Amino acid sequence: MIIHPTYFPSILSYAMQIKAGSVLYEVMDFYEKQTYRNRMYIHSANGKQMLSVQVKHTHSNGKQLYKDVQVSNDFNWQKLHWRSLETAYRTSPYFEFYEDDLYPLFHQKHKYLIDLNIIAIQTVNDLLDIELPYQKTTEFQKQYSGRQDYRFLKNAKKEPEIIGSFPKYTQMFEDRNDFMPNLSILDLLFMEGPNAVTYLENISKLAENNL
C-alpha cells in the first residue's frame, strides 16, 4: 500500500499500515497545510486537542516537497506536546509503561518533518511489537496500479464516514466528553496497551471494504 507517514498517525491510518504488513511512504508530493503530516489529536479534559509540529516555509511560492519540509525549532513545541500528553494521560492505564520510550522523541530536535514522523511510527511499532518494513517514493505518481492507495488519509479536515462505526474503548474524561474515534495512535496506546493491536486489527477489517 502507499500512504503518508504522519505525526503519530490516526488510528485508522495506523490500522491500515499494519494490515498491509509493509508500506510505501509518499514523500515526493507537495506539502499541504492542515493535514495529519504535522499534527495529531488527543483526548484532553476540554475535549479534542490538536498538537501541531511547527514547520518552516522556505519556498516563496509556497510549494515544497514533503521530503524537504523542515521542522522549526525556534519555538519549543516538543516540550508543549509532552506536557499536553502528560496532562491528558498521566493517570491512564499505560502511560507510565511507555513514557520512558516516548520521552526522548519529545526532547530531540529533528531537521526534517519526514524523519520525525517515521521515527514516531517506528517507536510505536516497537512498543506494540510490530514489524512494518517501509520504502519511500522516489518520484510522484498520481495513480498506482497494484497498490492500495491510502494517501487520502492524510486529510485532517475530512474524515472517512467509516470512523462513525468504530467500536468504543475506554477513554480519559468519559464523564465529561463523548467517545472520540480516530484520535492519535497514542490515545489507544495509553488506554489499551498491548490490547491496542487487537483493536487495530478489528478496525482494519471494518475499514477494508469501506474506504
Secondary structure, 3 states (H helix, E strand, C coil): CEECCCCCCEHHHHHHHHHHCCEEECCCCECCCCEHHHEEEEEECCEEEEEECCECCCCCCCCCEHHHCEECCCCCHHHHHHHHHHHHHCCCCCHHHHHHHHHHHHHCCCCEHHHHHHHHHHHHHHHCCCCCCEEECCCCCCCCCCCCECHHHHECCCCCHHHHHCCCCCCCCCCCCCCCCCCEHHHHHHHHHHHHHHHHHHHHHHHCCCC
